[in-house]
Amino acid sequence: MIDLVLQPGMSATARPVATIPDCAARDLRFPFAIDVREACRFDALAVDRRRLACDDVLFRGDQPFAMMYAVRFGSLKSSRPDHRGQPHITAFHMSGDLLGLDAIYTGRHASTMCALEDCEVWELPYGRLLEAMHNSAPLMQRFHSALSHEIVREQAVALYANMNGAERLASLLLDLSSQYIERGYSGRRFRLRMSRADIGNYLGLTIETISRLLGRFRNEGWIALHKREIELLDYERLKSLLISAPTGLESHQGVLSHP
């Protein structure tokens, strides 16, 4: 088994798969170990590679489902309308994520997917992916892992309802740290690809509360922050927030309600 994590800066061009070294999937940082030959199955299945600029929409809610999308590089956000009809961010996605899973049941996308920065995704026809999985147990296992990951993600978001603002923000920062580590990057120092407004929307907090909490975390020495560059200085203190009870009404100020 070969871990598909390479050093930053390696590139791959869009060309047909001829041999394993020519496979662009070498640079796809999956959030799990995967054999290079199995990764190259994605490269062979892809009918197109789409480049997205910041704020470009990959697909919209209620759009008919035909493709799965594998994120080769970049970050995206998914959103659905809340009870007021306003977009509510439901997840952030990065390289290695498989997008479009929410459309399998109904045949239509349940969310809108938008790029947070320059991205490249592989278009994978769902029918071809199913056929390939019948011939590849490892590929089927990876697909089931992606489904399981989405379930775990949604369960984690549901827990936000029982958290105060500081706990929600700490949970997001630690989750991002874990995702970067899984992909072979530093989990201590990374760039926040989303805006504070997006963070607030996702966590159900006002942008003022996000700014105040980031300032508090920085003043306490738990993080270092320069614009969107963040460094987690005290993992244990951030983790301890997740097992501590809310300390009063102040910790709930700025919390927005979502259905």
Residue, then its C-alpha position, 0 to 999 in steps of 0.5 A: m500500500i502506497d500513501l498518496v501524499l506527495q510533497p507540496g509543489m508537485s504538479a500534474t498535467a491533464r493528459p491520458v493515463a498511460t503509466i502510473p507515473d503519468c497519472a494525475a491522481r498522484d497529486l490528489r490528496f485523499p483523506f485516507a491512504i489509497d493505492v496509486r493504481e486505485a487512485c488512477r482509476f479516478d483519473a481514468l473515469a474522469v470525463d473532464r477537469r473543470r477549473l473554478a475561480c473564486d465564487d464560481v458555482l459547480f452545481r446548484g440545488d435542485q439541479p439534476f444529478a449526473m456527475m460526482y466530483a472529486v476535488r483535485f485542489g482548492s476549497l469549496k463550500s456547500s449551502r442550502p436555503d434556511h427557513r427564511g430562504q437565505p443560504h446556510i453553509t452546511a460544509f466546507h470541502m477540500s482536496g480529495d473530497l468527493l462531491g455530489l453524494d447528497a444527490i444520489y437519493t433523489g436524483r437532484h442536488a440538495s445543495t449548491m456548491c461554490a468555490l472558495e478559491d481557485c479549484e480544479v475538480w474531476e467530473l466522474p459520471y455516476g454510472r461509470l463510477l458504479e460500474a468501476m466499483h463492481n470491478s474494484a473492491p478497494l474503489m468501492q471501499r473508498f466510496h463507502s468511506a466517503l459516504s460514511h465521512e459525510i454522515v459523520r460530518e453531518q452528525a458533528v454539525a448537529l452537535y453545534a446546537n448544544m455548544n456555545g460560540a467558543e466551543r463551535l469555533a474551537s470544534l471547527l478549527l480542530d476539525l480543519s487541523s485534522q483534515y489538513i493532517e490527513r492530507g499530509y499538510s501541517g495541522r498546526r499552521f494553515r490558511l482559513r480559506m473561508s471568510r469570517a462571514d462564511i465561518g459565522n454562517y456555518l456555525g450559526l454565529t454573527i460575524e461580530t461574534i466570530s471576530r470577538l472569539l478569534g480575538r479572545f483565542r489570540n489574547e489567551g495564547w491559544i492561536a496566532l492569527h494574521k489575516r487568514e493565516i492561523e496557527l494553533l498554539d494550544y491544542e489541549r486548551l482548544k480541545s478542553l473547550l469541547i468538554s466544558a459546559p457553557t459558562g453563562l449567557e455571555s457565551h451564547q451571545g451572537v448565536l443565530s437560530h437555524p432550523 
